[in-house]
Structure formats: structure tokens, C-alpha cells
């Protein structure tokens, strides 16, 4: 009977963040062994899906460690090493294995290692030997390294942003590994450096069509897998930036030609595919003019999903000073304010100092007189193909502005971040979300329009001026023709 080891270790490391990524950050999203199958988050969905695929082939899944942390600063070295070693210990306990399947982010940096995924894969390869297939599903906001390529049989990066295709890419990796195990395919890879640093949302044209064409090329004419690796702009590594990765069945020239062709295609679309944000004053004008909502306003620079604090007050302060009403804001990270709201209870009025606590990119704290409209213990929202925890949470109203406060730092994925506290966002004229693009999956069906606002937050989209130290290569938009 085929034995498949499955494990996951993931975080997205922002080299410029001051928010620690240590034991507490990973404790929230950590499972081990059979417990993962009962998990209601992304790991549980992936584990159950893979188990069904493996069982259909007469095999079993041996689950190991699964650990996830919200993006922040590079992981404390001792914490990374402990989690890495548990994953490897679980692999040794599962031996002999016929296939290794992993879910890794691709942009994890520790204090002493800028390529955690490459190191993990090298250690896994040493344990299982040269012949055992190793398949990996990854986030597209990743750094593609030689160590990753050398030690994995196939790397399949999610192609949707918002990331709605984690299971599809895990299945792609499984199918390639199954073919290798049966002696049916011999994957070889090629990479094209796109020489760009940016973000590529995929819900709208021309990216929508590009991704559809890319996915359509798989499993035809000897092409096994194609990934556009977006890269993570705020991870400072020697290989930061966008890459095109193609696996072909035994034909490296075919893989190289297709990688270059697709890489040049995305290069030609570079200006048309970018998020276009607007100054805060212009966004406030749009919000003031709304007759029917909700208008969704993305505060992209304070996205916890990129390592931002998620407690910046720039937009909230401007909205209140402008006197706008029927506005919702989610999610603001402030455990102390949440604790005070839970202490006084629903319906109470309270003086609160919210946000502005985690550094200069958070802005100044905002002092408000608020009414507590709702509280919830261990609240969750729908996101990333599962449930994402908010921790204890509170809904406060301040002069017609509704703020959802969370005790766990996370971005706003969709309307459930509001409805979990009892607030229906469709009753509001405007909704401000601290997210870059993942919110689109949940909010597009109800939004009258979506706009992106430029604020002085932690992950501004000024890609030409990110203060890299390790990354020395020429890239667009810092250089017009790199």
C-alpha cells in the first residue's frame, strides 16, 4: 500500500516588519498528525482533499506537522529550527514513504536563513533519498530558489490571487509525483526571470485571461506544470522577484521555450496588470458621494497578510474627521481594546484608545467615545478555503462609523469578518478593508465598486523604492528596461 507523507510549514516573512514571528505566532495555526483532518482551516481542507486523492489510488496519508503564522518579521531562528525539526522527525517516523507531499509558503525567512523552504527540502531529500518523489504546493508570493528546484520533484504555485486554488495545485503536484512513482513521467524544469517586482491580482483582465491560458497549457504536449511565481516584494533575498516556472516531461528545451514565451507575455502586460491606488483624499470624496453601497475601499498598505500591523489609524481618523457615516472598517488589530469591550459588554458606552500601537506605520492612536454593538469569543471569518480566526473580537460604533476590532492579527477576507459580530456590510455605504486583494473573493459579489487607497502604511506599493540589501538585481519598475 502506497504511503504518502504530508506536512506543512508556512509563513510569509517581511524583511522590513517589526512584528515578531515567534512561538506565539505559530501556536495559533499549529496541528500535528491525525488532528489536521479535523481542522476547519486551510490545512484541514488540504489534508482531507489529499487523503481522498491518495485513497482513490489505494494508498494512505501519514500526516506530520502543520504550522502557520501570520506574516511578520523573519522567524526567530530557534522557533524555525524547532518546527523544521519536528516536521523532519515526523517524516522519519512515517518511513518508509513512497511520496512526500508538502505545503510550504515559499517566502519564509528566518533570522539566519533566507531560504527556509530550500533548506527544508534539502533535508527532506536527504532522509527519503534521490528516487522518492517530493511534491510541493506553494503560495505564488514566493522566492524561487535553486535549493527548492534541486530538491523537489515538482513545485506547483497557486495561480489565483485571491488564492482560491490551493487544493487544485496540491492535486497538480500529486499527479506529477504519482506519475513519477509509476515510472510514467520524468519531469524537468526551466525558469525564466521576469525581472519584475510587483503584485498581480487575477480576478480582472488582462490577468484573468493570462492565467486561464497558462492553466490551459498544462497536461498537453508533454507539459506537466506551469507556475507564474509572483514573488513577495517585501522579502529581501538574493532572488526576490517574479519568475516563470515550467515542468515538461523529459524535454528541458520545451520547458525553457515555454517559460520564456510566457515570461515575455507577462512582461508585455506589466503596466496593464497593476493595482491602481488613489490618494486618501480622493477616496474620501468617492465615499462621500456613494448613494448605494457598499463601496469597498482597500487599505492595502495595512494588510496583515503582507506583514503590516493592521492597526493603522490613517483611514479611520480621516473618515471621522470628514464626518462620513455608514462606514465599516475591518479588521483593526487591538487586543487591549477588545478586552475592554468584552469587559463592559454589548450596549455599553466606553472611552477607548484604538490602533496606532505597533510603530510609526500605525499612525497615532485614535481616542474615541464608542458604543459596543457586538462581541464574540473566538470569532472566525471565511478565507483561504477554510476558516480564519479573529480571536476574541468586538464591533464598536463611533459617530456612525463601525469598526471591527480583533485580538488576532489577520487581514479582512470577506463579509463574514463583519457578520461574525452581527453587522451586515450590505447595509453600509462604504466598507474599508485592511487587505490587498484576498478580499475580492468575498466582497466582489456584494460590492457596488472596489477602489484601492494609498496610505502611509507598512507595505505601500512603491516597488521602485523598497530598501533592499540582499536583492541586488536590476528590476522593473526601479529600472525601466532591466
C-alpha positions in Angstrom: 0.0 0.0 0.0 1.4 3.4 -1.0 2.4 5.6 2.0 2.3 9.4 1.4 3.7 11.7 4.0 2.0 15.1 4.1 3.1 18.1 6.2 3.1 21.9 6.1 5.1 24.8 7.4 4.3 28.3 6.2 4.7 32.0 6.9 5.4 35.0 4.6 8.4 36.9 6.0 8.5 40.7 5.6 12.1 41.7 6.0 11.1 45.2 7.0 8.5 44.3 9.6 9.0 44.9 13.3 6.3 42.4 14.3 7.8 39.3 15.9 7.3 35.8 14.3 7.9 33.5 17.2 6.3 30.7 19.2 3.0 32.6 19.8 2.6 33.4 16.1 2.8 29.7 15.1 0.8 28.4 18.1 -2.5 29.6 16.7 -2.3 27.7 13.5 -0.5 24.5 14.6 -1.7 20.9 14.2 0.1 17.6 14.2 -0.7 14.2 12.9 -4.3 13.0 12.6 -5.6 16.2 14.2 -5.2 18.0 10.9 -8.1 16.2 9.4 -10.5 17.8 11.8 -9.0 21.3 11.3 -11.5 23.8 9.9 -8.9 26.0 8.3 -6.8 25.7 5.1 -4.6 22.8 6.3 -7.6 20.7 7.2 -9.2 21.3 3.8 -5.9 20.4 2.0 -5.3 17.3 4.2 -8.8 15.9 3.6 -8.6 16.6 -0.1 -5.2 14.9 -0.5 -6.4 11.9 1.6 -9.3 11.4 -0.9 -6.9 11.5 -3.8 -4.4 9.1 -2.2 -7.2 6.7 -1.1 -8.5 6.6 -4.7 -5.1 5.1 -5.6 -5.2 2.6 -2.8 -2.8 4.5 -0.6 -2.8 6.2 2.8 -1.7 9.6 4.1 0.6 9.8 7.0 0.2 13.4 8.3 3.0 15.2 10.1 3.4 18.8 11.4 1.2 21.6 10.1 2.2 25.1 11.3 1.2 28.5 10.0 1.9 32.0 11.2 0.5 35.4 10.1 3.2 37.3 8.1 5.6 39.4 10.1 9.3 39.8 10.6 11.7 36.9 9.8 11.0 34.0 12.1 13.1 33.7 15.3 15.8 31.2 14.5 15.2 28.8 17.4 11.5 28.7 16.6 12.1 27.9 12.9 14.6 25.2 13.7 12.2 23.6 16.2 9.3 23.5 13.8 11.6 22.3 10.9 13.0 19.5 13.1 9.5 18.4 14.2 8.5 18.1 10.5 11.6 16.0 9.8 11.1 13.9 12.9 7.5 13.1 11.8 8.8 12.2 8.3 11.4 9.8 9.9 8.6 8.2 12.0 6.5 7.7 8.8 9.2 6.0 6.9 9.3 4.2 4.5 7.3 6.6 2.4 6.6 6.3 -1.3 5.8 10.0 -1.9 6.3 13.2 0.1 3.7 16.0 -0.3 4.3 19.4 1.4 2.5 22.7 1.6 5.1 25.4 2.1 4.7 29.2 1.6 7.8 29.9 -0.4 8.6 33.2 1.3 9.7 32.1 4.8 12.8 33.7 6.1 14.4 33.1 9.5 16.9 35.2 11.3 19.8 33.1 10.0 18.3 31.6 6.8 16.9 33.5 3.8 15.7 30.3 2.1 13.9 28.2 4.7 11.9 26.2 2.1 15.1 25.3 0.2 16.7 24.2 3.4 13.7 22.1 4.5 13.5 20.4 1.1 17.2 19.6 1.1 16.8 17.9 4.5 13.7 16.0 3.4 15.6 14.8 0.3 18.4 13.6 2.4 16.0 11.5 4.5 14.0 9.9 1.7 16.8 9.5 -0.9 17.1 10.6 -4.5 14.3 8.4 -6.0 11.3 9.3 -3.8 9.0 11.9 -5.4 8.6 15.2 -3.5 5.7 17.4 -4.5 5.1 20.8 -3.1 2.2 23.2 -3.3 3.1 26.9 -2.6 1.9 30.4 -2.4 2.7 32.5 -5.5 4.1 35.3 -3.4 7.3 33.3 -3.0 11.0 33.3 -3.8 12.0 30.6 -6.3 15.5 29.3 -5.3 17.9 26.8 -6.7 17.7 24.7 -3.5 13.9 24.4 -3.9 14.3 23.4 -7.5 17.1 20.9 -6.9 15.4 19.0 -4.1 11.7 18.9 -5.1 10.3 16.7 -7.9 7.8 19.4 -8.7 6.8 22.8 -7.3 3.3 23.9 -8.0 2.5 27.5 -7.0 -1.1 28.8 -6.7 -2.1 30.8 -9.7 -5.1 32.6 -8.4 -4.8 35.9 -6.4 -7.0 35.8 -4.3 -5.7 32.3 -3.5 -8.6 30.1 -4.2 -6.7 27.2 -5.9 -4.6 25.7 -3.1 -6.3 22.3 -3.4 -6.0 22.4 -7.2 -2.3 23.0 -7.1 -1.8 20.3 -4.5 -3.6 17.9 -6.8 -1.3 19.0 -9.7 1.7 18.2 -7.6 0.3 14.9 -6.5 -0.5 13.8 -10.1 3.1 14.5 -11.2 4.5 12.6 -8.2 2.2 9.7 -8.9 3.3 9.6 -12.5 7.0 9.6 -11.3 6.3 6.9 -8.8 4.8 4.7 -11.5 7.6 5.4 -14.0 5.3 7.2 -16.4 6.8 10.7 -16.4 10.2 12.3 -15.9 9.8 16.0 -15.0 12.5 18.5 -15.9 12.2 22.2 -15.2 13.1 25.6 -16.7 12.9 29.1 -15.2 12.6 32.5 -16.8 13.4 35.5 -14.7 10.7 38.1 -15.5 12.9 40.9 -13.8 9.8 42.5 -12.2 8.8 43.2 -8.6 5.1 43.8 -8.2 1.6 42.3 -7.4 -0.7 40.7 -9.9 -4.4 40.3 -8.9 -6.0 37.7 -11.1 -9.7 38.5 -10.9 -9.8 41.1 -13.7 -8.4 41.3 -17.3 -5.8 41.1 -18.6 -4.5 38.8 -15.8 -7.7 36.7 -15.8 -7.1 35.7 -19.4 -3.4 35.2 -18.9 -3.9 32.8 -16.0 -6.6 30.9 -17.9 -4.3 30.5 -20.9 -1.4 29.4 -18.6 -3.6 26.8 -16.9 -4.9 25.5 -20.2 -1.4 24.7 -21.4 -0.8 22.1 -18.6 -1.1 18.4 -19.3 -0.8 18.9 -23.0 2.1 18.2 -25.4 4.3 16.9 -22.6 3.9 20.0 -20.4 3.3 18.8 -16.8 3.1 22.0 -14.8 3.3 25.8 -15.2 3.6 28.4 -12.5 3.8 32.1 -12.6 5.7 32.8 -9.3 4.7 36.4 -8.4 7.4 36.8 -5.8 7.0 38.6 -2.5 8.2 42.2 -2.8 8.9 42.8 0.9 11.1 39.7 1.3 14.7 40.7 0.9 16.5 37.8 -0.7 19.1 37.5 -3.5 16.4 36.0 -5.8 13.4 38.3 -5.0 11.1 39.0 -7.9 8.8 37.3 -10.4 9.7 34.1 -12.2 8.0 31.7 -14.8 8.5 28.0 -14.0 7.7 25.2 -16.4 8.0 21.4 -15.9 8.0 19.3 -19.1 8.2 15.5 -19.4 11.8 14.9 -20.2 12.2 17.8 -22.6 14.1 20.7 -21.0 14.2 22.7 -24.3 10.4 22.6 -24.5 10.2 23.8 -20.8 12.7 26.6 -21.4 10.9 27.8 -24.6 7.5 27.9 -22.9 8.9 29.6 -19.8 10.5 32.3 -21.9 7.4 32.8 -24.0 5.0 33.2 -21.1 7.6 35.3 -19.2 7.7 37.7 -22.1 3.9 37.8 -22.3 3.6 38.8 -18.7 6.3 41.4 -19.2 4.4 42.9 -22.0 1.3 43.2 -19.7 3.3 44.8 -16.8 1.6 48.2 -16.9 -1.9 47.0 -17.5 -1.9 44.5 -14.7 -1.0 46.7 -11.8 -3.2 47.8 -8.9 -4.1 51.5 -9.2 -4.5 53.1 -5.9 -5.7 56.7 -5.2 -4.8 59.3 -2.7 -6.7 59.1 0.6 -8.5 62.5 -0.1 -9.8 61.2 -3.4 -11.0 58.0 -1.8 -12.9 60.0 0.8 -14.6 62.0 -2.0 -15.7 58.8 -3.5 -17.1 57.5 -0.2 -18.9 60.8 0.4 -20.6 60.5 -3.0 -21.9 57.0 -2.5 -25.7 56.7 -2.8 -25.9 52.9 -2.8 -23.3 50.6 -1.3 -21.2 49.1 -0.3 -18.3 50.8 -2.0 -15.3 48.6 -0.9 -12.1 50.6 -0.1 -8.9 48.6 0.2 -6.4 50.0 2.7 -3.7 47.9 1.1 -0.7 49.3 3.0 -2.0 48.0 6.3 -2.6 44.4 5.2 -1.6 41.9 7.9 -1.3 39.4 5.1 1.9 41.1 4.0 3.3 41.7 7.4 1.7 45.1 8.2 0.5 45.8 11.8 -3.2 46.0 10.8 -3.7 48.7 13.4 -3.1 51.9 11.4 -5.4 54.7 12.0 -4.9 56.9 8.9 -8.1 56.0 7.2 -10.3 55.7 10.3 -9.1 59.2 11.5 -9.8 60.7 8.1 -13.2 59.2 7.8 -14.2 60.5 11.3 -12.8 64.0 10.6 -14.6 64.1 7.3 -17.9 63.3 9.1 -18.7 60.3 6.9 -21.3 57.8 8.3 -22.5 54.3 7.4 -18.9 53.2 7.0 -17.4 49.9 8.2 -13.7 49.2 8.9 -12.2 45.8 9.3 -10.1 44.4 10.7 -8.2 46.5 13.3 -5.8 44.6 15.5 -6.1 45.8 19.1 -6.3 43.0 21.7 -6.4 45.5 24.6 -9.4 47.4 23.2 -11.2 44.1 22.5 -10.6 43.1 26.1 -12.1 46.3 27.4 -15.2 45.9 25.1 -15.7 42.4 26.4 -15.4 43.7 30.0 -18.2 46.3 29.6 -20.4 44.2 27.3 -22.8 44.8 24.4 -24.7 48.1 24.5 -22.2 49.8 26.8 -20.6 53.2 26.0 -16.8 53.4 26.6 -13.9 55.7 26.0 -11.3 53.8 24.0 -7.9 54.4 22.6 -7.7 52.2 19.4 -5.0 51.4 17.0 -1.7 53.2 16.5 0.2 50.9 18.8 2.8 49.0 16.8 5.1 51.6 15.3 5.3 54.6 13.0 3.4 52.9 10.2 0.5 52.5 12.5 -0.1 56.2 12.9 -1.1 57.9 16.1 -3.6 56.2 18.5 -7.2 57.2 18.0 -9.2 58.3 21.1 -12.9 57.7 20.6 -16.2 57.5 22.6 -17.7 54.3 21.3 -20.8 52.2 21.7 -20.1 48.4 21.9 -22.5 46.9 19.4 -21.3 43.3 19.4 -18.7 41.0 21.0 -17.7 37.4 20.1 -15.4 34.9 21.6 -13.0 33.0 19.3 -14.7 34.6 16.2 -13.8 33.3 12.7 -14.1 34.5 9.1 -14.2 32.6 5.9 -10.9 32.8 4.0 -8.2 30.8 2.2 -10.6 27.8 1.6 -11.4 27.5 5.3 -11.9 29.4 8.5 -9.5 32.1 9.7 -9.5 33.0 13.4 -10.0 36.6 14.6 -9.6 35.6 18.2 -11.9 37.5 20.6 -13.5 40.4 18.6 -15.7 43.4 19.1 -17.8 45.7 17.0 -17.8 49.3 18.0 -19.7 52.3 16.6 -18.2 55.7 16.7 -20.3 58.6 15.2 -21.8 56.3 12.6 -18.5 54.6 11.8 -18.4 50.9 12.6 -15.0 49.3 13.5 -14.4 45.6 13.9 -11.6 45.0 16.4 -9.8 41.7 16.5 -7.4 40.2 19.1 -5.6 38.1 16.4 -3.8 40.0 13.7 -5.2 39.0 10.3 -6.5 40.6 7.1 -10.2 41.0 6.2 -11.1 38.2 3.8 -14.8 38.9 3.3 -18.2 39.9 4.6 -18.0 37.2 7.4 -15.5 39.4 9.2 -18.5 41.7 9.8 -21.3 39.2 10.1 -19.4 37.3 12.7 -20.1 40.2 15.0 -23.7 40.8 13.8 -23.1 43.6 11.3 -24.4 43.2 7.7 -22.0 45.0 5.5 -24.6 45.4 2.7 -26.4 47.9 4.9 -23.4 50.2 4.8 -22.5 52.8 2.2 -18.8 52.1 2.4 -16.6 49.3 3.7 -12.9 49.8 4.4 -10.9 46.5 4.4 -7.3 46.1 5.6 -6.3 43.8 2.8 -4.5 44.0 -0.6 -6.5 41.6 -2.8 -7.8 38.5 -1.0 -10.9 40.4 0.0 -12.0 40.3 -3.6 -13.2 36.7 -3.5 -15.7 37.6 -0.7 -16.7 41.2 -1.5 -16.9 41.3 -5.3 -20.4 39.7 -5.2 -21.8 42.4 -3.0 -19.7 45.5 -3.8 -21.0 48.3 -6.0 -17.4 49.2 -6.7 -13.9 48.5 -5.4 -11.2 51.1 -5.0 -7.6 51.0 -3.6 -6.3 53.7 -1.4 -2.7 54.8 -0.8 -1.9 55.4 2.8 1.4 55.8 4.8 1.2 52.2 5.9 3.8 49.4 6.2 3.5 47.8 2.8 3.0 50.6 0.3 3.1 49.6 -3.4 6.1 51.8 -4.2 8.0 48.9 -5.6 10.8 51.0 -7.1 12.0 52.2 -3.7 11.9 49.2 -1.4 15.2 49.4 0.6 16.7 46.0 -0.3 20.0 44.9 0.9 20.3 41.3 -0.2 18.5 41.8 -3.5 20.9 43.5 -5.9 19.4 42.7 -9.4 18.0 45.2 -11.7 14.2 45.1 -11.9 11.2 46.9 -13.2 9.8 49.4 -12.1 13.1 50.5 -10.4 14.7 50.2 -13.9 12.6 50.8 -17.0 14.3 48.1 -19.1 16.2 45.7 -16.8 
